Amino acid sequence: HMRCARSALRSTARVLSFASFSASASATSPIMASAATTTARAPTTSPATTLAKRASRRSAALAARAPRGALTRSFAASNAPGYAPGDVHPFGDVVVTASKKTAELAVDALVLSMCEADAAALTASDDVFESYGKGLAAIVHDVATAEEFKGKAGSSAFARVPAAMGLPFKLVGVVGVGKAGEIGADAWTALGAAAAAAANKAKCESLVVAKYWMGDAPEEFETKARAIAVGAYLGAFDDQRFKSEKQAKTLRSISVATPAGADVSGALTRAKATAAGVVLTKQLVAAPPNVVTPTALADVARAIAAEFKDTMSVKILEKKDCEKLGMGSFLGVSEASDEPPKFIHLTYTPKGKKAKDLTNVAVVGKGLTFDSGGYNIKAGAGSMIEMMKFDMGGAGATLGAARVVAETAPPDVAAHFIVASCENMIGSRGLRPGDILTASNGKTIEVNNTDAEGRLTLADALVYAEKTAGATKIVDVATLTGAIIVGLGPEVAGVFTPDDGMASEIDAAARDAGEAFWRMPMRESYWEQMKSEIADMKNTGTRGGGSITAALFLRRFVESEDAKWAHLDIAGPVWDDKKGGATGFGAATLASWISNAAK
């Protein structure tokens, strides 16, 4: 009996993992400041080609080691074609420049913004449109009337210009920006996006985007030009990775009409970098979970570091490295998946600057590349299990922000981009309701719901951001709760922080980026429902106030009184079926926050 028992114990020990024993084994595990690293090298081919080749090699490796009976799964659902998870340089030869407003514009398409007041006053002889070409006002007036265009934000009207008129334009259009006193960056971005998308649809090669009213002071116009250009790049881009037949896009040249005396060259350079980060985020969130795996996210981080090697460096911590750091909370979530977990640490350091002279900040993104819910499986109508590829929206925004920061190179800040990436699956090794996990700061967590897994991965990532990366300002970003969608709807993200200064910084960054955030309360009295009889805490509370208790949970893993922290729950706006799915939400706000964090 003893021999049988010892044999069974040895067999069990081979199967059970570090995380399974984390309640006892990792309670005393130290936080180590170093781990095995992966060094990025300069690419010899384009980043997109490199990522696609890596994906293809991963698929071949999976097929080679697949057990008998698993070959169909390994080929059909393992990204065998080698689709790239995302592109560091997505725009090809599309370029956005500035142009002066003249009557001799020689372009295929002309699109102007109009506020509600200007739309109401539009006539068939409007001086502004007539200044671009005789007879143009009548065309615009007719289409605006036919389509009941009122200048409301998000509305638009486009018309073909008859060749017989002798004008250079094939397409003319107007895009509404809303009430004159309420126009923000989001409206200008939408103008650029709508204009570029319409020009592409009409097979135009060149486009001018202009404001109807061009009376801005040069310094005021710069921020508007940047937002318009960001939108133009986004509108010109079309993700066709998974289409067997690609549609050629004709639009190559986009100009932003600029008032006299305004120099927007710097704004347009920043706009392209911002748009590239937003598109990378969109691609990562849109791609299926057999393409964007934890390994694929790690490859994207490597690609960013390789492309901007003067300022970016990367560490990829493997499972054994995470075990050494005592990350029982993160590894507990990853247990049932055949995909290996990856802990990603991408670092931006300004060239020629010393660490002591820099503000040290971190962005921590939730990186669940697929979330089945675990044993608390997502089931039934409304569970959205088929959409759980977007549960890495926080990681997507984090890597997108890294892409922006790498190119815009803010001078006085060091930034860490941290993602604890894995899948939440079901299996004999998987996390069970009732298990107790020990995080890397020694805190114990009673898991009463395996579908509240994102906070478990973030817990160890936050500890790492504070204690290993040494960040004094930390923002985590996650598609964390359905409760935030109930509270704020699908267009607004929640901000949770006990620090008024951090709340103001996030608000300013969101306004600059044209993204919608709303500060939420953090009532400490709600923590009572998170207390456990047998551990330090549970991972969920009661149904009411779920997004608040999730934020209170995360707060327990930023322990220093000197560290400022904010949590962004972006579960609503990360996806919008009306706008084609993945939105790229969060990347621009995070990049703006980092750029201004030292001011």
C-alpha positions in Angstrom: 0.0 0.0 0.0 2.8 2.4 0.8 4.6 1.6 -2.5 1.3 2.2 -4.3 0.8 5.5 -2.5 4.3 6.7 -3.2 4.0 5.8 -6.9 0.7 7.6 -7.1 2.2 10.6 -5.4 5.1 10.7 -7.8 2.7 10.4 -10.7 0.6 13.2 -9.4 3.6 15.4 -8.7 4.6 15.1 -12.3 1.2 16.4 -13.5 0.4 19.1 -10.9 2.1 22.4 -11.6 3.7 25.2 -9.7 0.5 27.1 -9.5 -1.3 24.1 -8.0 1.0 24.1 -5.1 1.3 27.9 -4.9 -0.6 28.3 -1.7 2.2 26.7 0.2 5.2 26.9 -2.2 5.2 30.5 -3.3 4.1 32.2 -0.1 7.8 32.8 0.6 9.0 33.2 -3.0 11.0 36.4 -3.4 10.3 39.0 -6.1 13.4 38.7 -8.2 14.7 41.6 -10.2 16.0 39.6 -13.1 15.0 36.6 -15.2 15.9 34.9 -18.4 15.5 37.4 -21.3 15.0 37.3 -25.0 17.1 39.9 -26.8 15.6 41.6 -29.8 17.8 41.8 -32.9 17.5 44.2 -35.9 15.2 42.7 -38.5 16.5 41.7 -41.9 13.0 41.6 -43.4 9.9 43.6 -42.8 8.2 43.3 -39.4 5.0 41.9 -40.9 6.9 39.2 -42.9 8.9 38.3 -39.8 5.8 37.9 -37.7 4.1 35.8 -40.4 7.2 33.5 -40.6 7.2 33.0 -36.9 3.5 32.1 -36.9 4.1 29.5 -39.6 7.1 28.0 -37.7 4.9 27.8 -34.5 2.2 25.9 -36.4 4.8 23.5 -37.8 6.2 22.9 -34.3 2.7 22.3 -32.9 1.9 19.7 -35.6 5.3 18.0 -35.0 4.6 17.4 -31.3 0.9 16.8 -31.6 -0.3 13.6 -29.9 -2.0 10.9 -32.0 -5.5 12.0 -32.9 -4.8 15.7 -32.5 -3.3 16.3 -36.0 -6.6 17.8 -37.4 -6.8 20.3 -34.6 -3.1 21.1 -34.9 -3.3 22.0 -38.6 -6.8 23.4 -39.0 -6.9 25.6 -35.9 -3.3 26.5 -35.3 -2.7 29.3 -37.8 -1.1 26.9 -40.3 -1.1 29.5 -43.1 1.0 31.8 -40.9 -1.2 34.9 -40.6 0.6 37.8 -39.0 -1.0 38.8 -35.7 -0.3 42.5 -36.4 1.8 44.9 -38.5 4.2 47.4 -37.0 4.1 49.5 -40.3 0.5 49.0 -41.6 0.1 51.9 -44.1 2.3 51.0 -47.0 2.7 54.0 -49.3 -0.3 56.0 -48.0 0.9 59.4 -46.9 -0.8 62.3 -45.2 0.6 65.8 -45.9 -0.4 69.4 -45.4 -1.6 71.7 -48.2 -2.7 75.3 -48.4 -6.3 76.0 -49.4 -6.3 77.1 -53.0 -8.7 77.1 -55.9 -6.3 75.1 -58.0 -6.4 71.8 -56.1 -5.9 68.9 -58.4 -7.2 65.9 -56.4 -9.8 63.2 -57.0 -11.8 63.9 -53.8 -12.6 66.9 -51.6 -14.3 66.5 -48.2 -15.2 69.3 -45.8 -16.4 69.3 -42.2 -19.6 71.1 -41.3 -21.0 71.9 -37.9 -24.8 72.0 -37.4 -25.0 75.8 -37.8 -23.1 75.8 -41.1 -25.2 72.9 -42.4 -28.4 74.8 -41.6 -27.1 77.9 -43.5 -25.9 75.9 -46.6 -27.2 77.2 -49.9 -26.7 76.3 -53.6 -24.4 79.2 -54.0 -22.3 78.8 -50.8 -19.2 80.9 -51.1 -16.9 78.3 -49.4 -17.7 75.5 -51.8 -17.7 77.9 -54.8 -14.2 78.9 -53.9 -13.1 75.3 -54.6 -14.9 75.2 -58.0 -17.8 76.9 -59.8 -21.0 74.8 -59.4 -19.7 72.7 -56.5 -22.0 74.4 -54.0 -25.1 73.3 -55.9 -23.9 69.6 -55.9 -23.2 69.7 -52.2 -26.6 71.4 -51.5 -28.5 68.9 -53.5 -26.9 65.8 -51.9 -27.2 67.4 -48.4 -30.9 68.0 -49.0 -31.5 64.6 -50.5 -29.8 62.8 -47.5 -31.2 65.2 -44.9 -27.7 66.1 -43.8 -27.9 68.4 -40.7 -24.2 68.5 -39.6 -24.7 66.1 -36.7 -21.6 64.4 -35.5 -21.0 61.2 -37.4 -23.3 62.0 -40.3 -22.1 62.5 -43.9 -23.2 63.0 -47.5 -21.2 62.3 -50.6 -21.8 62.9 -54.3 -20.1 62.2 -57.6 -19.0 65.3 -59.6 -20.0 65.1 -63.2 -17.0 65.1 -65.6 -18.8 67.6 -67.8 -18.3 70.3 -65.1 -14.6 70.4 -65.8 -13.6 70.2 -62.1 -10.7 68.1 -60.9 -12.8 66.3 -58.3 -14.5 63.0 -58.9 -16.0 63.0 -55.4 -17.2 65.8 -53.0 -18.6 65.3 -49.6 -19.4 66.8 -46.2 -19.0 65.2 -42.7 -20.8 66.5 -39.7 -18.9 67.5 -36.6 -21.8 68.5 -34.3 -22.5 71.7 -32.4 -19.8 74.3 -32.9 -19.0 74.7 -29.2 -18.8 71.0 -28.5 -16.4 69.7 -31.2 -13.6 67.5 -29.7 -10.7 65.4 -31.1 -13.1 62.5 -31.7 -15.1 64.5 -34.2 -12.0 65.6 -36.1 -10.7 62.0 -36.2 -14.1 60.8 -37.5 -13.9 63.5 -40.2 -10.6 62.1 -41.5 -11.7 58.5 -41.2 -15.0 59.1 -43.1 -13.3 61.1 -45.8 -10.6 58.5 -46.5 -13.0 55.6 -46.4 -15.3 57.3 -48.9 -12.4 58.2 -51.2 -11.2 54.6 -51.2 -14.7 53.3 -51.9 -15.0 55.7 -54.9 -11.6 54.5 -56.2 -10.0 57.8 -55.7 -6.2 58.1 -55.6 -5.9 61.5 -53.9 -8.0 63.4 -51.3 -8.1 66.8 -49.6 -9.8 67.1 -46.2 -10.6 70.6 -45.1 -12.5 72.4 -42.4 -15.5 74.4 -43.7 -14.4 77.3 -41.4 -10.7 78.0 -41.7 -10.3 80.8 -39.3 -8.3 79.0 -36.7 -5.2 80.5 -35.2 -2.1 78.5 -36.4 -1.4 77.1 -32.9 -5.0 76.0 -32.4 -5.2 74.3 -35.7 -2.3 71.9 -35.0 -4.2 69.7 -32.7 -7.1 69.5 -35.1 -4.8 68.7 -38.0 -3.3 65.8 -35.9 -6.7 64.4 -35.2 -7.8 64.7 -38.8 -4.6 62.9 -40.0 -5.0 60.1 -37.4 -8.5 59.5 -38.8 -7.4 59.7 -42.4 -4.8 57.0 -41.8 -7.4 54.8 -40.0 -10.0 55.3 -42.7 -7.5 54.4 -45.5 -6.5 51.2 -43.7 -8.4 48.0 -44.4 -7.6 44.7 -42.6 -7.9 42.0 -45.2 -5.5 39.4 -43.6 -8.1 36.7 -43.5 -9.8 37.3 -46.9 -8.8 34.8 -49.7 -9.4 37.5 -52.3 -7.9 40.9 -51.5 -9.5 44.1 -52.8 -7.0 46.7 -54.1 -7.1 50.1 -52.4 -6.5 53.1 -54.6 -6.0 55.9 -52.1 -2.4 57.0 -51.8 -2.2 60.7 -51.2 -4.2 62.6 -48.5 -3.8 66.3 -47.8 -5.1 68.3 -44.8 -6.0 71.8 -45.9 -4.1 74.2 -43.6 -4.6 77.9 -42.8 -1.8 80.3 -43.6 1.0 80.4 -41.1 0.3 77.0 -39.6 3.2 74.5 -39.5 1.6 71.1 -38.8 4.5 68.9 -40.0 5.3 67.7 -36.4 1.6 67.0 -35.8 1.3 64.9 -38.9 4.4 62.9 -38.0 2.9 62.2 -34.5 -0.5 61.4 -36.2 1.0 58.6 -38.3 2.7 57.1 -35.3 -0.5 57.2 -33.3 -2.6 55.7 -36.1 0.0 52.9 -36.5 -0.4 52.1 -32.8 -4.2 52.2 -33.0 -4.2 49.9 -36.1 -1.9 47.4 -34.4 -4.3 47.3 -31.5 -7.2 46.8 -33.8 -5.4 44.0 -35.6 -4.5 42.2 -32.4 -8.0 42.4 -31.0 -9.7 41.5 -34.3 -7.5 38.4 -35.0 -8.8 35.0 -33.9 -7.3 33.2 -30.9 -5.6 30.6 -33.1 -3.6 33.5 -34.6 -3.1 35.8 -31.6 -1.8 33.4 -28.9 0.4 34.4 -26.0 3.4 33.5 -28.1 2.2 35.7 -30.9 1.9 38.7 -28.5 5.4 38.0 -27.4 6.5 38.1 -31.1 4.8 41.4 -31.6 6.7 42.8 -28.6 9.9 41.5 -30.1 9.1 43.1 -33.4 8.5 46.5 -31.8 11.8 46.3 -29.9 13.7 45.2 -33.0 12.2 48.0 -35.1 13.1 50.7 -32.5 16.2 49.1 -31.0 17.8 52.4 -30.0 15.1 53.0 -27.3 13.1 49.8 -26.9 14.2 46.5 -25.2 12.2 43.4 -24.4 12.2 40.5 -21.9 9.9 37.5 -22.4 9.6 35.5 -19.2 8.7 31.9 -19.7 6.7 29.7 -17.3 9.8 28.6 -15.4 10.8 32.3 -15.0 7.4 33.1 -13.6 7.6 30.2 -11.2 10.9 31.6 -9.9 9.1 34.9 -9.3 6.3 33.2 -7.4 3.5 34.2 -9.9 1.0 31.6 -8.6 -2.0 33.8 -9.4 -1.0 34.3 -13.1 0.1 30.7 -13.6 -3.0 29.3 -12.0 -5.1 30.7 -14.8 -2.9 29.3 -17.5 -2.8 25.7 -16.2 -5.4 24.0 -18.5 -4.1 25.4 -21.8 -1.6 23.8 -24.1 -0.5 27.2 -25.2 2.5 28.2 -23.0 2.0 31.4 -20.9 4.2 34.4 -21.8 5.1 37.3 -19.5 6.0 40.2 -21.7 8.1 43.2 -20.4 8.8 45.8 -23.1 10.7 48.9 -22.0 11.1 52.3 -23.6 14.1 54.4 -22.4 14.9 57.7 -24.1 18.2 57.7 -26.0 21.0 59.3 -24.0 19.0 59.8 -20.8 19.9 58.4 -17.3 17.3 56.5 -15.3 17.5 58.8 -12.3 16.5 61.8 -14.5 13.3 60.0 -15.8 9.8 59.5 -14.5 9.3 55.8 -14.4 5.8 54.6 -15.5 4.2 51.3 -16.4 1.2 50.2 -18.4 -0.1 46.7 -17.5 -2.4 45.1 -20.0 -4.7 42.1 -19.5 -3.6 39.4 -22.1 -6.2 36.6 -22.1 -6.0 35.6 -25.7 -9.0 33.3 -25.2 -11.3 33.1 -22.2 -13.6 30.0 -22.0 -14.5 31.0 -18.4 -12.8 27.9 -17.1 -15.0 25.5 -15.1 -17.3 28.5 -14.6 -17.7 28.2 -18.3 -19.3 30.9 -20.4 -22.5 29.2 -21.6 -25.9 30.1 -23.0 -27.2 33.1 -24.8 -25.4 36.3 -24.0 -22.2 34.6 -22.7 -20.2 36.0 -25.7 -17.8 33.0 -25.6 -17.4 33.4 -29.4 -16.1 36.9 -28.8 -13.6 36.1 -26.2 -10.7 36.7 -28.5 -11.1 40.3 -27.5 -10.3 39.5 -23.9 -6.7 40.6 -24.7 -8.0 44.1 -25.6 -5.9 45.5 -22.7 -2.8 43.8 -24.0 -3.6 45.1 -27.5 -3.9 48.6 -26.2 -0.6 48.2 -24.3 1.4 47.1 -27.3 -0.3 49.7 -29.5 0.7 52.4 -27.0 4.2 51.0 -27.0 4.3 51.3 -30.8 3.3 55.0 -30.6 5.7 55.8 -27.8 8.6 54.0 -29.6 8.2 56.4 -32.6 7.2 59.6 -30.9 10.0 59.2 -28.3 8.9 61.4 -25.3 12.1 62.7 -23.7 11.7 62.6 -20.0 9.9 59.4 -19.2 10.9 55.7 -19.0 7.9 53.4 -19.8 7.3 49.7 -19.1 4.7 47.8 -21.1 3.8 44.7 -19.2 1.5 41.8 -20.3 0.9 38.5 -18.4 -0.6 36.5 -21.3 -2.2 33.1 -21.3 -5.5 31.3 -22.2 -8.2 30.4 -19.7 -9.2 26.9 -20.7 -10.8 23.7 -19.2 -8.9 20.5 -18.4 -7.8 18.1 -15.8 -4.9 20.4 -14.8 -7.2 23.5 -14.8 -8.0 25.9 -12.0 -11.0 24.8 -10.0 -13.6 26.9 -8.1 -12.4 26.7 -4.5 -8.7 26.5 -5.2 -6.4 28.9 -3.3 -3.6 30.7 -5.3 -0.7 32.6 -3.9 0.4 35.8 -5.8 4.0 36.9 -6.0 3.5 39.4 -3.2 2.5 36.5 -0.9 -1.2 37.3 -0.8 -3.6 34.4 -0.9 -6.7 34.3 -3.1 -9.6 31.9 -2.8 -10.9 31.4 -6.3 -14.7 31.3 -6.1 -15.2 31.9 -9.9 -12.7 30.8 -12.6 -14.4 33.3 -15.0 -13.0 36.2 -13.0 -9.5 35.3 -14.2 -8.3 38.5 -15.7 -7.7 40.1 -12.3 -5.7 37.1 -11.2 -3.2 37.6 -14.1 -3.1 41.3 -13.5 -2.3 40.8 -9.8 1.1 39.3 -10.5 1.7 41.8 -13.3 1.0 44.8 -11.0 3.4 43.4 -8.4 6.1 43.1 -11.1 5.4 46.6 -12.4 5.9 48.1 -8.9 8.6 45.9 -7.4 10.7 44.7 -10.4 10.2 47.5 -13.0 10.2 50.1 -10.2 7.3 52.2 -11.7 6.0 55.0 -9.6 3.0 55.6 -11.8 1.1 52.5 -13.0 -2.0 52.2 -15.2 -3.6 48.8 -15.8 -6.0 48.4 -18.7 -8.3 45.5 -19.2 -11.6 44.1 -20.6 -12.3 43.2 -17.0 -16.0 43.2 -16.3 -19.4 43.0 -17.9 -20.6 45.2 -15.0 -18.8 48.2 -16.6 -20.9 47.8 -19.8 -24.0 47.7 -17.7 -23.0 50.9 -15.9 -21.5 52.9 -18.8 -22.7 51.3 -22.0 -20.6 50.2 -25.0 -18.9 53.6 -25.8 -17.4 54.7 -22.5 -14.6 53.1 -20.4 -14.3 53.3 -16.6 -11.5 54.9 -14.7 -10.8 53.7 -11.1 -8.2 55.4 -9.0 -8.0 56.7 -5.4 -5.7 59.5 -6.7 -7.2 62.7 -8.0 -4.0 63.6 -9.8 -4.0 60.3 -11.7 -7.6 60.8 -12.6 -6.9 64.2 -14.0 -3.9 62.9 -16.0 -6.1 60.1 -17.6 -8.9 62.6 -18.3 -6.5 65.0 -20.1 -5.0 62.1 -22.1 -8.4 60.8 -23.1 -9.5 64.2 -24.3 -6.3 64.6 -26.3 -6.9 61.2 -27.9 -10.6 61.7 -28.4 -11.6 58.6 -26.4 -14.4 58.5 -23.8 -13.6 57.6 -20.1 -15.6 58.2 -17.0 -14.3 58.1 -13.4 -16.0 55.6 -11.2 -16.2 55.4 -7.4 -14.0 53.1 -5.3 -16.1 52.5 -2.1 -13.8 50.7 0.4 -16.9 49.4 2.2 -17.5 47.1 -0.8 -14.3 45.2 0.1 -16.2 43.4 2.9 -17.8 41.1 0.3 -14.4 40.1 -1.1 -13.1 38.8 2.3 -12.5 35.1 2.6 -12.8 32.9 5.7 -9.7 30.8 4.7 -7.5 33.1 2.5 -6.7 36.8 2.3 -9.4 37.5 -0.2 -11.8 36.0 -2.8 -11.5 36.9 -6.4 -15.2 38.0 -6.8 -17.9 39.5 -4.7 -21.6 39.7 -5.0 -23.3 40.7 -8.3 -23.9 44.4 -7.6 -20.9 46.8 -8.1 -18.8 44.1 -9.8 -16.6 46.6 -11.6 -15.9 48.4 -8.3 -15.0 45.2 -6.4 -12.7 44.2 -9.3 -10.9 47.5 -9.0 -10.6 47.1 -5.2 -9.1 43.7 -5.7 -6.4 45.0 -8.1 -5.6 47.8 -5.7 -4.3 45.2 -3.2 -1.4 44.4 -5.5 0.1 48.0 -5.6 1.4 48.2 -2.1 3.7 51.2 -1.9 2.2 54.4 -0.7 4.5 56.3 -3.2 3.2 54.4 -6.2 0.2 56.1 -8.0 -2.2 53.7 -9.7 -5.2 53.7 -12.0 -7.3 50.9 -13.5 -9.1 51.3 -16.9 -11.9 48.9 -17.6 -12.4 49.1 -21.4 -14.8 46.1 -21.8 -17.4 48.3 -23.6 -15.6 50.3 -26.2 -12.9 47.8 -27.2 -15.5 46.3 -29.7 -18.2 47.9 -31.9 -20.1 45.8 -34.4 -21.5 49.0 -36.0 -17.9 50.2 -36.8 -16.6 46.8 -38.0 -15.6 45.1 -34.8 -12.3 45.9 -33.1 -11.9 49.7 -32.4 -8.3 50.0 -31.3 -9.6 51.7 -28.2 -7.1 52.7 -25.4 -3.8 52.9 -27.3 -4.0 56.6 -28.1 -5.0 57.6 -24.6 -2.2 55.5 -23.0 0.4 56.9 -25.4 -0.8 60.4 -24.6 -0.7 59.7 -20.9 2.9 58.4 -21.1 4.0 61.4 -23.2 2.8 63.8 -20.6 3.6 61.8 -17.4 6.7 63.7 -16.6 5.1 67.2 -17.0 
